[in-house]
Amino acid sequence: MGAPVSVIPLVVCDDSNMARKQVLRALPADWPVSVTEASNGRQAMDAIRQGLGQVVLLDLTMPEMDGYQVLSALRTEGLKTQVIVISGDVQEQAVRRVLELGALAFLKKPFDENELRQTLSQLGLLTKPGQTPPQNRPATNTAISFHDAFRETVNVAIGQAAALIAKVLGVFVQLPVPNVNILEVGELHMALNDAGSSEQLTAICQGFIGSGIAGEALLIFHESEIADIAQLMQRQSSDYSDLEMLLDLSSVLIGACLSSIAEQIDVVFSQGHPQILGQHAAIEELIQVNRKHWKKTLAVEISYSLEGHDIRFDLLLLFTEDSIERLTQKLTYLMT
């Protein structure tokens, strides 16, 4: 008989239940691991301190303690663990930062089994051929909610959008954990009225529709920060107005988000032209036109901020009530 195979303690850390299950399904069948799941960095650190994380597959954008903080804490405490980051934050600076903090590799969400196996092999973490590992990993058939699946889809999308904005503005974009909620039309009306009536805010809206899914994207800028944004974009011509600049920036960010969501759920969105809310597209008109579809709406709230600058802009993705059933169908394959 051959020598016994030693089991590698592995921590899979991601705030998304769906993302953790995707990682578990992608683990090589011949890799002898004992898995501990963590839904945030604090749980991961507790597991690592207990000796349960010789290898860690780590997300970056998480509540309570994010992936960057985990890597910093590992270094500060002198804990020896081998970390592979798996994240939707695909900014070049994000990749560089995690490698500088000690991560061994970076995989961009969504990834596939071959990519993970190749990375593990390159790092010398896989079992030698011919060895039969013990099976010691949790079942992956735990039910995944629509909310969790959709939030993870959005998480990947906002990371890709942030990478584009980072290049356009030459900054590092700090990614939030997206909020996903079902809003009644009254709540939606109040939220949109606040955005459209405030003198301190400028809101850009852009409609989208495709494969039975429709909605509006709204990008909200704070007036006091527009001059700083213009400086980052190195606007030189006086012919290029603030509104033109915001429309261009909105087109990039909203387009990247919607394109990523569409690609992940295998649909094609037709997008309208971005417009200034309250001027070309009034709040009341937006509500009235969609009222029969917007008794409720699936609302995604994302607040981007720029590191080193007092600049924040908020993105709202509003899907009509009629779209939820179709989105659920499209996400089913991700949830199984």
C-alpha positions as CSV (number, residue, x, y, z in Angstrom):
1,M,0.0,0.0,0.0
2,G,1.1,3.5,-0.7
3,A,1.8,6.2,1.9
4,P,-1.4,7.7,3.4
5,V,-2.5,10.9,1.8
6,S,-2.4,13.9,4.1
7,V,-5.5,16.0,4.1
8,I,-5.1,19.7,3.4
9,P,-7.2,22.1,5.6
10,L,-8.9,24.5,3.2
11,V,-10.9,27.6,4.0
12,V,-13.3,28.9,1.3
13,C,-14.2,32.5,2.2
14,D,-16.8,34.5,0.4
15,D,-19.9,36.4,1.6
16,S,-22.0,34.9,-1.2
17,N,-23.3,31.4,-0.5
18,M,-23.6,30.8,-4.2
19,A,-20.0,31.8,-4.8
20,R,-18.8,29.4,-2.1
21,K,-20.8,26.6,-3.7
22,Q,-19.4,27.4,-7.1
23,V,-15.9,27.1,-5.6
24,L,-16.7,23.8,-3.9
25,R,-18.0,22.3,-7.1
26,A,-14.9,23.4,-9.0
27,L,-12.4,21.8,-6.5
28,P,-10.5,18.9,-8.2
29,A,-12.1,15.6,-7.1
30,D,-8.6,14.1,-6.5
31,W,-7.6,16.9,-4.1
32,P,-7.6,15.7,-0.5
33,V,-9.0,18.7,1.4
34,S,-11.0,19.3,4.5
35,V,-13.2,22.3,3.9
36,T,-14.2,25.1,6.2
37,E,-16.6,27.7,4.8
38,A,-16.4,31.4,6.0
39,S,-18.8,34.1,5.0
40,N,-16.5,37.0,5.9
41,G,-12.9,37.7,6.8
42,R,-13.4,37.4,10.6
43,Q,-14.7,33.9,10.2
44,A,-11.8,33.1,7.9
45,M,-9.2,34.4,10.4
46,D,-10.8,32.5,13.2
47,A,-10.5,29.3,11.2
48,I,-6.9,30.0,10.1
49,R,-5.9,30.6,13.7
50,Q,-7.3,27.2,14.6
51,G,-5.1,25.6,11.9
52,L,-8.0,25.0,9.5
53,G,-6.6,27.1,6.7
54,Q,-3.3,25.9,5.3
55,V,-4.8,27.0,1.9
56,V,-7.4,29.8,1.6
57,L,-9.5,30.7,-1.4
58,L,-10.4,34.3,-0.6
59,D,-12.9,36.8,-1.9
60,L,-12.1,40.5,-1.6
61,T,-15.4,42.5,-1.3
62,M,-17.1,41.3,1.9
63,P,-18.8,42.9,5.0
64,E,-17.1,43.1,8.4
65,M,-13.6,42.2,7.2
66,D,-12.7,42.2,3.5
67,G,-10.0,40.2,1.7
68,Y,-7.4,43.0,1.9
69,Q,-7.8,43.2,5.6
70,V,-7.4,39.4,5.9
71,L,-4.2,39.5,3.9
72,S,-2.9,42.3,6.1
73,A,-3.8,40.5,9.3
74,L,-2.1,37.3,8.1
75,R,1.1,39.2,7.6
76,T,0.8,41.1,10.9
77,E,0.2,37.9,12.9
78,G,2.8,35.9,11.0
79,L,0.3,33.2,10.0
80,K,1.6,30.8,7.4
81,T,-1.1,30.1,4.9
82,Q,-1.3,30.0,1.1
83,V,-3.9,32.3,-0.3
84,I,-5.5,32.4,-3.7
85,V,-7.8,35.4,-4.2
86,I,-11.0,34.8,-6.3
87,S,-12.7,38.1,-6.9
88,G,-15.0,40.1,-9.1
89,D,-12.8,43.2,-8.5
90,V,-10.7,43.0,-11.6
91,Q,-9.0,46.3,-11.4
92,E,-5.3,46.0,-12.3
93,Q,-4.4,47.7,-9.0
94,A,-6.5,45.2,-7.1
95,V,-4.5,42.4,-8.5
96,R,-1.3,44.1,-7.8
97,R,-2.3,44.9,-4.2
98,V,-3.2,41.4,-3.2
99,L,0.0,40.0,-4.7
100,E,2.0,42.6,-2.8
101,L,0.1,41.6,0.4
102,G,1.2,38.0,0.0
103,A,-1.5,36.2,-2.1
104,L,0.0,33.6,-4.4
105,A,-2.5,34.0,-7.3
106,F,-5.6,35.9,-8.4
107,L,-8.5,34.3,-10.2
108,K,-11.2,36.6,-11.8
109,K,-14.8,35.8,-11.3
110,P,-16.4,33.9,-13.0
111,F,-13.7,31.2,-13.3
112,D,-13.9,27.6,-14.4
113,E,-12.7,24.3,-13.0
114,N,-9.7,24.0,-15.4
115,E,-8.5,27.5,-14.4
116,L,-8.6,26.6,-10.7
117,R,-6.9,23.2,-11.2
118,Q,-4.2,24.8,-13.3
119,T,-3.5,27.4,-10.6
120,L,-3.4,24.8,-7.9
121,S,-1.1,22.7,-9.9
122,Q,1.3,25.5,-10.7
123,L,1.5,26.3,-7.0
124,G,2.3,22.7,-6.2
125,L,-0.8,22.2,-4.1
126,L,-2.3,19.2,-5.8
127,T,-1.9,15.5,-4.8
128,K,0.6,13.5,-6.8
129,P,-1.0,11.3,-9.5
130,G,-2.1,7.9,-8.4
131,Q,-2.9,8.8,-4.8
132,T,-6.5,8.3,-3.7
133,P,-7.6,11.1,-1.4
134,P,-10.1,10.7,1.4
135,Q,-13.4,12.4,0.8
136,N,-13.9,15.1,3.4
137,R,-15.7,18.1,2.0
138,P,-19.2,19.4,2.6
139,A,-22.1,18.7,0.2
140,T,-22.7,21.3,-2.4
141,N,-26.4,20.8,-2.9
142,T,-27.5,23.4,-0.3
143,A,-30.3,25.5,-1.7
144,I,-29.2,28.9,-3.0
145,S,-31.7,31.7,-2.9
146,F,-32.5,34.0,-5.9
147,H,-31.4,36.9,-3.8
148,D,-27.9,35.4,-3.2
149,A,-27.5,34.3,-6.8
150,F,-28.5,37.7,-8.2
151,R,-26.3,39.6,-5.8
152,E,-23.3,37.5,-6.8
153,T,-24.1,38.2,-10.5
154,V,-24.3,41.9,-9.8
155,N,-21.0,41.7,-7.7
156,V,-19.2,40.4,-10.8
157,A,-20.7,43.1,-13.0
158,I,-19.8,46.0,-10.7
159,G,-16.3,44.8,-10.5
160,Q,-15.9,44.8,-14.3
161,A,-17.5,48.3,-14.4
162,A,-15.1,49.5,-11.7
163,A,-12.1,48.3,-13.7
164,L,-13.2,50.5,-16.7
165,I,-13.8,53.5,-14.5
166,A,-10.4,53.0,-12.8
167,K,-8.8,53.3,-16.2
168,V,-10.8,56.3,-17.4
169,L,-10.2,58.3,-14.2
170,G,-6.8,56.9,-13.3
171,V,-7.8,56.0,-9.7
172,F,-8.6,53.0,-7.5
173,V,-12.3,52.4,-7.2
174,Q,-13.4,51.1,-3.8
175,L,-16.1,48.5,-4.3
176,P,-19.2,48.1,-2.1
177,V,-21.2,45.0,-1.2
178,P,-24.3,45.6,-3.4
179,N,-27.7,45.9,-1.7
180,V,-30.5,43.9,-3.4
181,N,-34.1,44.6,-2.3
182,I,-37.7,44.4,-3.5
183,L,-39.2,47.9,-3.3
184,E,-42.9,48.8,-3.4
185,V,-43.8,51.5,-6.0
186,G,-44.2,54.1,-3.2
187,E,-40.7,53.5,-1.9
188,L,-39.4,53.6,-5.4
189,H,-41.3,56.9,-6.1
190,M,-39.8,58.5,-3.0
191,A,-36.3,57.4,-3.8
192,L,-36.5,58.7,-7.4
193,N,-38.1,62.0,-6.3
194,D,-35.3,62.6,-3.9
195,A,-32.8,62.1,-6.7
196,G,-34.6,64.2,-9.2
197,S,-35.6,67.1,-7.0
198,S,-32.4,67.7,-5.1
199,E,-30.3,70.7,-6.3
200,Q,-27.3,68.9,-4.8
201,L,-27.6,65.8,-7.0
202,T,-27.5,65.1,-10.8
203,A,-29.0,61.8,-11.9
204,I,-28.6,60.1,-15.2
205,C,-31.1,57.5,-16.3
206,Q,-30.8,54.8,-19.0
207,G,-33.4,52.3,-19.9
208,F,-32.7,48.7,-20.9
209,I,-34.8,45.7,-22.2
210,G,-34.2,42.3,-23.5
211,S,-35.4,38.6,-23.3
212,G,-38.4,39.6,-21.1
213,I,-36.2,41.6,-18.7
214,A,-36.6,45.4,-18.5
215,G,-35.7,48.3,-16.3
216,E,-33.9,51.6,-15.7
217,A,-30.4,52.3,-14.5
218,L,-29.8,55.5,-12.6
219,L,-26.4,56.9,-11.8
220,I,-26.5,59.7,-9.2
221,F,-23.7,62.3,-8.8
222,H,-23.2,64.8,-6.0
223,E,-23.0,68.3,-7.5
224,S,-20.1,69.3,-5.2
225,E,-17.9,66.5,-6.6
226,I,-18.5,67.2,-10.4
227,A,-15.5,69.6,-10.6
228,D,-13.2,67.0,-9.0
229,I,-14.4,64.4,-11.5
230,A,-13.8,66.7,-14.4
231,Q,-10.2,67.3,-13.1
232,L,-9.6,63.5,-13.0
233,M,-10.9,63.2,-16.5
234,Q,-8.4,66.0,-17.5
235,R,-11.1,67.8,-19.3
236,Q,-9.4,70.5,-21.4
237,S,-12.0,71.8,-23.7
238,S,-14.6,74.3,-22.5
239,D,-16.9,72.9,-25.2
240,Y,-17.1,69.7,-23.2
241,S,-19.7,70.5,-20.6
242,D,-20.2,69.0,-17.2
243,L,-23.4,67.2,-18.4
244,E,-21.7,65.8,-21.4
245,M,-18.9,64.5,-19.2
246,L,-21.4,62.9,-16.8
247,L,-23.3,61.3,-19.7
248,D,-20.1,59.8,-21.1
249,L,-19.1,58.5,-17.7
250,S,-22.6,57.1,-17.1
251,S,-22.6,55.4,-20.5
252,V,-19.3,53.6,-19.6
253,L,-20.3,52.5,-16.1
254,I,-23.9,51.5,-16.8
255,G,-23.0,49.9,-20.1
256,A,-20.3,47.7,-18.4
257,C,-22.6,46.7,-15.6
258,L,-25.5,45.7,-17.9
259,S,-23.2,44.0,-20.4
260,S,-21.7,41.8,-17.6
261,I,-25.1,40.9,-16.2
262,A,-26.4,40.0,-19.7
263,E,-23.4,37.9,-20.4
264,Q,-23.7,35.9,-17.2
265,I,-27.3,35.1,-17.6
266,D,-27.1,34.7,-21.4
267,V,-29.4,37.5,-22.6
268,V,-28.8,40.6,-24.8
269,F,-30.0,44.0,-23.5
270,S,-31.0,46.8,-25.8
271,Q,-29.9,50.0,-24.1
272,G,-31.5,53.5,-24.5
273,H,-29.4,56.7,-24.6
274,P,-28.5,58.0,-21.1
275,Q,-30.5,61.1,-20.2
276,I,-30.4,63.7,-17.4
277,L,-33.2,62.9,-15.0
278,G,-35.5,65.8,-14.3
279,Q,-34.7,67.4,-17.7
280,H,-35.2,65.2,-20.7
281,A,-36.7,62.4,-18.5
282,A,-38.9,63.6,-15.7
283,I,-39.5,61.5,-12.6
284,E,-43.3,61.5,-13.0
285,E,-43.0,60.4,-16.6
286,L,-40.6,57.6,-15.7
287,I,-43.0,56.3,-13.0
288,Q,-46.2,56.7,-15.1
289,V,-44.9,55.0,-18.2
290,N,-43.8,52.0,-16.1
291,R,-46.5,52.0,-13.4
292,K,-48.2,48.8,-14.5
293,H,-44.8,47.0,-14.5
294,W,-43.5,48.8,-11.4
295,K,-46.0,47.9,-8.6
296,K,-42.8,46.4,-7.2
297,T,-39.3,46.6,-8.4
298,L,-36.1,44.6,-7.9
299,A,-33.7,47.3,-6.8
300,V,-29.9,47.0,-6.7
301,E,-28.0,49.8,-4.9
302,I,-24.3,50.3,-5.4
303,S,-22.2,53.1,-4.0
304,Y,-18.8,53.6,-5.6
305,S,-16.1,55.7,-4.0
306,L,-12.7,56.8,-5.3
307,E,-9.7,56.2,-3.1
308,G,-7.9,59.3,-2.2
309,H,-10.7,61.6,-3.3
310,D,-13.9,62.8,-1.7
311,I,-15.9,61.5,-4.6
312,R,-18.8,59.0,-4.5
313,F,-21.5,58.1,-7.0
314,D,-24.5,55.8,-6.5
315,L,-25.8,53.4,-9.1
316,L,-29.4,52.1,-9.0
317,L,-30.4,49.2,-11.2
318,L,-34.2,49.0,-11.2
319,F,-35.8,45.9,-12.7
320,T,-39.6,45.8,-13.3
321,E,-41.7,43.4,-11.3
322,D,-42.4,41.4,-14.5
323,S,-38.7,40.8,-15.0
324,I,-38.2,38.9,-11.7
325,E,-39.7,35.7,-13.0
326,R,-37.6,35.7,-16.1
327,L,-34.5,36.6,-14.1
328,T,-35.2,33.7,-11.8
329,Q,-35.4,31.3,-14.8
330,K,-32.1,32.6,-16.1
331,L,-30.4,32.3,-12.8
332,T,-31.6,28.8,-12.2
333,Y,-28.6,27.2,-13.8
334,L,-26.4,29.2,-11.5
335,M,-28.3,28.1,-8.5
336,T,-28.2,24.3,-9.1
